[in-house]
């Protein structure tokens, strides 16, 4: 495992972890917009406080 600093969209990764702050800000928002363009509904990315979710993107 490695921690990298930089533009999230510039890295290849098997997994990325986000903190959802009840809105899609910063890197989370950028990733959400890209996933939405690839066909992942935003509703699938939103969470209730304290909840967790795994979203398989299959390379999208």
PETA-V783817 format. One record per residue. RES is the residue in one small letter. PHI is phi in whole degrees, 0 to 359 (999 if undefined). OMEGA is omega in degrees with one decimal (none if undefined). BURIAL is I if it has 16 or more other C-alpha atoms within 10 Angstrom, else O. Layout:
[[RES:PHI:OMEGA:BURIAL] [RES:PHI:OMEGA:BURIAL]]
This chain:
[[x:999:178.5:O] [x:222:174.7:O] [x:259:-179.6:O] [x:239:178.2:O] [x:247:178.6:O] [x:151:179.7:O] [x:284:-177.6:O] [x:306:-176.4:O] [x:285:-179.3:O] [x:265:-174.9:O] [x:250:169.2:O] [x:264:-177.5:O] [x:211:174.2:O] [x:278:-179.7:O] [x:209:175.8:O] [x:224:179.1:O] [x:252:178.3:O] [x:233:168.8:O] [x:259:-179.4:O] [x:266:-175.4:I] [x:260:-179.8:O] [x:64:172.8:O] [x:198:-176.2:O] [x:264:-179.2:I] [x:259:168.6:O] [x:50:-178.2:O] [x:298:178.1:O] [x:298:179.2:I] [x:295:178.5:O] [x:297:179.2:O] [x:295:179.8:I] [x:298:179.3:I] [x:296:178.4:I] [x:294:178.3:O] [x:294:177.9:I] [x:298:177.5:I] [x:297:179.1:O] [x:272:174.9:O] [x:104:177.7:O] [x:269:-179.3:I] [x:296:179.2:O] [x:301:178.7:O] [x:301:179.0:O] [x:287:-176.3:O] [x:261:-177.4:I] [x:276:-175.8:I] [x:226:169.7:O] [x:281:177.7:O] [x:307:178.7:O] [x:85:-178.1:O] [x:274:174.0:O] [x:232:-179.8:O] [x:205:172.3:O] [x:252:178.3:O] [x:244:175.8:O] [x:279:-177.9:O] [x:256:-178.0:O] [x:51:175.4:O] [x:82:-179.2:O] [x:283:none:O]]
